[in-house]
Amino acid sequence: MSGDPKTWKRIRERLELKLPVRVHCRETPDFEWVEITRLIDVTPFGAGFTLKHPIEKGRLLHMTIPMPRQLRVFDHVEDQYKVWALVRYVRPLPPETDKPPVSEVGVAFVGKHPPRSYEEDPAKRYEIANSATEQGPGEDADQMLGAMPSASERMYTRHSIAADVLLETLDEKGMVAQSENTVTENISARGATLFTSLAIAEGRFVRLNSQQYNVTVFAAVRKSSQGADGIRRIHVEFIDREWPL
């Protein structure tokens, strides 16, 4: 896809094609979900769409789209275009009454096959490698991706505050699977440590509701541990908004 810069500009312009799309996400090796939604726009390099399931920047999704063949980089003769995509941004949309929260998601297509590291750790987060900025998706996503550096929380002070929260896990349909009233051991604008009796794997998305702070946030479980007191804790990072401290 090299050549005239005008051609580059044209094929990078997003086309408003409201095509149906099947989005498949593996949060952990043992938990996955599928959501059928519609594209907002698309180019050979990526797409925008909405999701009801929580997702975060840096995760990989597998997408199946009845894509026009002239927009495909591979699989030109297949009925469906099956491509791995990297989440580049997630924007929560204003909530509608009596409807589940929805986010607008933007992805970059990265290849026909996932990186080798994805199989052992589907919760791993990636970013587009510097060497791939002018490269479209190919057979192997390893050529386009690098590991996302771990976020530093040094600039966000953790406060030893016992905030009352309702901790919820979601099933593959986005409905509440488990819930527990608990408290935080500590909290910052970007994350928290919570006590829990639930077995929640690293990589899962959870929902936290707090009447005390009048907030609902989605979070990704980064780590679980057991303290010297024998109580399990999960360490989470908020993925859709900051906590209003």
N, C-alpha and C positions, 0 to 999 in steps of 0.2 A: 504494500500500500504506500509506495513512495511516488514522487512525481510533483506535479503542479501544486503549489500551496493553495491555489483556489479550490482544487479538488479536495484537498485535506479539509479546508474550511467547510465545504459543502457537506462532506460525509460526516463531519463532526456536529453539524447542526441537528438538533433533536427534532425528530418527526413525531407529531402527535398521532400515534397509532394506539387506539384503545383495545389492544389485543388481549385475550385471556392469557394468563400465565400461571403455571404451576410452580410454586416455590417450596423447595424441600430444605429443611434445616436439621442438622444433627447438633443438638446442644451438648451432648455427651456421647460416649460410645454406646450408652444404653437408652438414650431418650432422643426421639426425633419427632418432627411434626411436618405436615404438609398444609399449605394454604393456597387456595385458588383465588386469584385476584385479577386485576386488569392493569396493563401498562398505562402510564400517563404519557410517556414519550420514550423514544428509543433511537439509538444510532448503532452502527456496527461495533462501537466500543463500550456501550453501556445502556442503562435504562433507568427510568423512574417509575415507581408504583407505590401503592399503599399496602400496609400490613396491619392486621389486628394483633398478631403475635408480637411480643417484644423481641427486639433485635438490637445489636450494637455495632458501631463502627469497627471494622477490622475482621468481622466474621465472614466465613464463606457460605454461600447458598448455591444450591443446584437448581437451575431454572429450565423449564421446558416451555417453549414458545412456538406458536405457528408463524414463525418469522418469515417475512418476504425474502426470497432467496438472494436478491441483490444486496441485502444488508448482512448476509452471513459471511463469516470468514472461513467456515468449514461446513461439512455436512450439507452441501447444496442440494443433494437429491433426496434427503430424508423429509418425511412429512413434518416432523417436529425438530426444532433447533434445540439441542440440549447442551447447555453451556454453564460452566462454573462462573460465579460472580462474586466479587468482593464488595462488601458494604462500605461505601465511602462517606455517607452521611445518613442521619436519622433525625427527622424533625417531627415532634409530636404535633398533631393538628388540634385545633380548638375542639374540646369535647362537645358532643351532641347529647341532648337529654335522652336517657334510657337506651343509649347505644354504647358498645364497648369502645375504649380508646383506640384511635387509629393513628399511625405514623406514616409520613411520607418518607420513602426510602430511595436513595440513589445508589446504584451499583456500577462497577466497572467489570466488563466481561474479561476473564483472565485465561480461559482455555477450555479445551475439551476434556481434560483430565485434571483432577485435583493435585496439589503438591503431595509429595510422598509423606511429609510430616502430618498431613491431615488425617490419614487413616488411624494413626495411633493417638492423636489428640485433636478431635474435631472442634474443640473449644479454642484452639490456638488462634490468635489474631495476627493478621498480616497487613502489610502496606505495599503499595506499588513500588518496586525497586527503581532507583534513580535511572538505571540503564534501560528501563522499559517505558520511559515517558512518551516516546514516539512510536511505540510498538503496539500493534493490536493483539487480540487474543490468538493463540495458536493451539497446537496439539497439547502442549505441556505447560501447565500453570506455573511450574517451578521457574520458568524463564522470566516471569513477570513479577514474582512476589518475593518479598523479604519479610522477616519476622518483625512484628510491631514491637518497638521498645516498651518495656514496662512503664506504666504511668508512675510518676513520682508524686507522693502526697506531702512532700516536705513543706510546700507552701500552704498546705491546708492543715490548720491546727486541729488535732483530735481532742475533743472535750469529753471528760468522764461524766457523761450525762446518761441517766437511766430514762430514756424516752420510751413511753408505752407505744408499741406498734402491733398491728395485726400482720403476721407473716403468712403469705400465701404462696403455694406452688401451683402451677397451672398444668393441665393435662395437654394432650396433643391437639385438642380442639380449642384450647385457650380458656377452658373453664377451670374453676377452682378445684384442685385435686386434694390438697391438704391445707389446713390453716391452723394457726396457733397464736394465741395472745402471748407476747413476750416483751422483753425490754432490751434496749441497747446497753452494751458495756461501755462503749465509747462511740463517738460520732463526729464527723466533720461535714463540711458542705458537700464532699465528693464520695464519702463512703462511711461504713459503720461496721462494728463488731456486735453481733447479736447472740444472745443465749438461745439455744433451741434444743428440743427433744426430737426433732425431725431429722431423718437421714437425707441430706440434700447434697448431691454430688457437685464437685467443682465444675464450673461451666454452665450450670443451670441458671435460668432466669427466674427471679422471684418478684413478687409484688409486695410492697410495704405500705400499709395504710396507718396514718396517725391522726386521730381526732385531736390529740394534744397540740399538734403543729398544723393541723388542717391541711394535710398533704398526702398525696398518693404518688409513689415513685416506683419505677422498675429498677431492678438491680441485678448484676451478674455476680454469682458466687465465685470468688477468686481462690478461697482457701477454706478448709474446715479444720478445726483443731479441738483438742480436749485439754482443759486447764487442769492445774494441780487439784482443783476442787472436784474433778471428775465430771464437770458439766461441759457438754459439747457447745462449741461456738462456730458460727460461720462469719467469714470476713467478706463483705460485699462492697462493690463499687456501683454507685448510682449511674444509670446509663441514659436517662431521658431528661433529667433536671437535677439541679443542686438542692440539697436540703436547706430549708429556710431557718438557719440558726440565728 
